[in-house]
Amino acid sequence: MNDHLHNNPDLPQAWAPWFSHEYITYFAVRALDGLASLPPVAVKPRPPFGDKVWPVGPKHIDIYKESYQERRHLDPVWSFDYKKRNGDFALEPPSEKTIEPWKVLVIYSTEPDLDLDHDLAVHKNQKITGGSHGWRHMEFRLLTSTFGAAPQSFRVHKDFAALAFENGNDYWGWRYLSRCCHYLADLGNPFHVRVLPAFFLMKNIFSGQTLFKTASAVHQSYEVYVERRFREGFGPFGEALLQGAREGQKAPGSVQRLLPAYMKKAGKTHNAIFYFFLEQYGRDLLDVFSRVNPNGPSETAAQTNKCSADAARVIFRDGSLPALGFLDGITVGILEDVGRMLGMLFRSFADAKVR
Ligand SMILES: [Zn+2]
């Protein structure tokens, strides 16, 4: 079937290769009535509000993918660096360019994993989430405390989107909504709302290094697995997102109100996935991530990302494919829930534009 993100003839090769958040957004967008046929909007500079209340990482630049030049052809299955694409893009808003809202939602949904949330001092406890990036993309309880602020990241970007639309800057309305849907999808990922099974935590309570390294290794392994499935064109993931989003656009209630239940449900799948990776791959997988240093100069997410290719070789090695059926089943359920929330979110904004 020719309905996968990486096969869509409307999207230039310069924007490839594609990453999980883009696949997730793509399927949710396609499920919504009228969203994909909204007319193009003019590309505009970012409105000035918000810089003080929500600081962005010092290295962050708003790139404009509407203006691109194809430069290279990366292998879509073995690409793990969100910054490396087939094209180079404009660093200033290109004048007289327009783009369809659905494309804005898809192509900027990975942006929060670039420098947007990196290298900031947002909380005294941010080390436990691997830095400010982890802090803004997760929220979990550990012992008696709560760590991370992803629900706030979601709310702030939802408000920014609404504000941009109110001020007549539809381009940035959609672009903030794209960032917003990233945080919403993260909150449906078990590894963003839970960090370690209680039993495993107690057993290793005196080895902070073991806990930290195992948690980041299994988390990144799950991300690698999901992304590889999307890139293979694995049907059930796309179907789950489409179905969830179709339900979500008709569902009553608000995303905000459903957020706690959504996070809790995702968290319930955490232990099963965590132990699957440890039991199925054990040392081989942990060894791949042994060079990750929680006290190193760069954020943990940036370090684990460099181990992704080796992790993929272990996870998808010959003989392990039948066992992955277990993960496929759990993940289909997770993605259906993510699709439902994205469907609700997009509907609440698209309703004002679709007539
Ligand atoms: Zn994220």
Boltz pocket constraint, residues with backbone or C-beta under 6 A from the ligand:
constraints:
  - pocket:
      binder: B
      contacts: [[A, 112], [A, 113], [A, 137], [A, 182], [A, 186]]
      max_distance: 6.0
